[in-house]
Amino acid sequence: MSIGPYPAISLQQARQARDTARSQIAAGGDPSESKQEEKRIRREAQDQTFQKAGEAFLRKQRKEGKSEATLSKTAYHLKLANKEFGRKAITEITAPIILRCLRKVEAKGNYETAHRLSARIGSIFRYAVARGIAELCRGEGISQGVFYKWSKDFMEAG
């Protein structure tokens, strides 16, 4: 089992890796197998981009028989999000990245679109969590950071 090249891995790190490997062997495990499994999990996580999760979510909606209008809106929202972070691994997307995407939509005066995009991103993250691709719903509560420009007529009517 290789730990890594000398200058890149300090003596202290090498000793910690050795101790971890010894404890795995004592517990009946295989440290080499564990290391390979960790690598496989990291590779799979990198392969699971937001764009792929969004496409799978859209396929799910089609199978569920959602209306053409819903499918069209989902595709539109995915297009907006994918421009900003579609190629990123879903596990690497943070709330500030999502908020930056929403702010760009909001800056064009499309406040309702920003709100709906926030909800759609949250739905895709919840779908990814349910499929075991992600551990957290990164989009939860993000809509609270999106400001709405309410018209005077709307505020007086309420």
N, C-alpha and C positions, 0 to 999 in steps of 0.2 A: 504494500500500500504506500503510495507516494503522498506526502503532505504538501510539498511545493518546493520551489527553488530557494536556496539559502538567503540571499539578501532580501527577497520579497517576504519570506516567512521568518520571523524572529525566533530566537532560541526559546523564548517564553511561549510563543504560539505553538511551536513544534512540540514542546513538552505537554502543553494542554491537549493537543491533538493525540499525542501518545497516550495520555492518561484516559482520555475519552475512549480511545480504541480498546485499551485494556479493560475498561469497565464494560464495554459492549461484549467483548469476548467472554468475560467472567459471567455475564448474564445469558450467555448462549447465542449471542448475535454475531453477525459478520460485519466488521467495520467497513470493508471494501464494498459490500452490498449496500450498506446504508449510504455510503458516499455516492454510489451510482444512482440510487433512488433519489437522493437530494438533487443531483444533477438533472435527472429526468423531470422531476417536478418543476425545477427552475426553467428548463427548456419549454415544457408545456405551458407554463404561466406566460412566458414570452410570446408563445404562439397564439395565446388567447387575447386578441386585440379587441378594443371596443367595437370596431367595425364588424368583426366576426360575430361578436355577441349580439350586436344590433341586427345583423342579417338573420341570425337564428331566431331572434325575437319576432322579426317580421314574418318569417316562415311559420312560426307558432300562431301568430295572429291570423294568417291565411287559413291554416288548418282549422282554427276555431270558427271560421266563417265570418270574420269581421267584415263590415261594409267596405265598399271600395273607397269611400271617403276617408274612413279611418286608416286604411292601408296607405292611401295617398299621403295623408298627413304624417303618418309614421315615417314613411320614406323621406318626406321633406325634412322632418326633424333630424333624421339620421344623417342626411346630407349636410345639414348645418353643423352638427356635432362632429361628423367625420372630418370635415375641413380642419377643425381645430385639434382633435386628438384621436381620430379614428385608427391611426396606425400604432398608437401607444398600447402597451399591454394593459389590460383592464385593471390589473393590480397596481399599476404605477400612476393611475389617474387620481389626482387629488382634488379636493374641493376648490382650491384657488384656480386650478386649470379649468374646471367646469364653470366657475364664476366668470373667468376671463371670456369664455365663449359666450355666455349669456349677456355679458356687458356689451359685446360687439353687436348683438342683435338689438339690445336695448338702445344703444347709441343711435341706431337708425330710426328710433321712435316706435319700434315694434314691441311694445310692452307686453301685449297679450301673447305674442309669439314667444317671447322670452320666458314667460310664465309657463306656457304649455311645453316648451322645449325642456325646461327644468323638470317638469313632471315626467316627460318621456325618458329623459336620461335616468331619472330615478327608477322608472319601470324597468329599464334595461339592466340597471345594476341589481335590482331585486331578482330579475330573471337569472342573471349571472350567479348570484348567491344561491338561488334554488338549484342551479345546475352544478354547483360546486366549483365554479370557475373563479369566483371572487369570495372574499370573506366578509367584506363590508359593503354597505350601500353608501357609496361615496356621494351620491346625489341627495341624500336625505336632508331636508331642511334648508337646502341651498336657495330655494325660492324666497326665503326670508331676506336674502341679500340682494334680491332684485327689486329695484325701486319702480313703483308704478306712477305714471303721470295721469292722475284722474282729472277728467274734464270738470269744469265748473257746473255744467248741467247735471252731471252724474252725482256730484256731491250734494247738490240742492235737492235732488229727487229722493235721496236716502234719508 
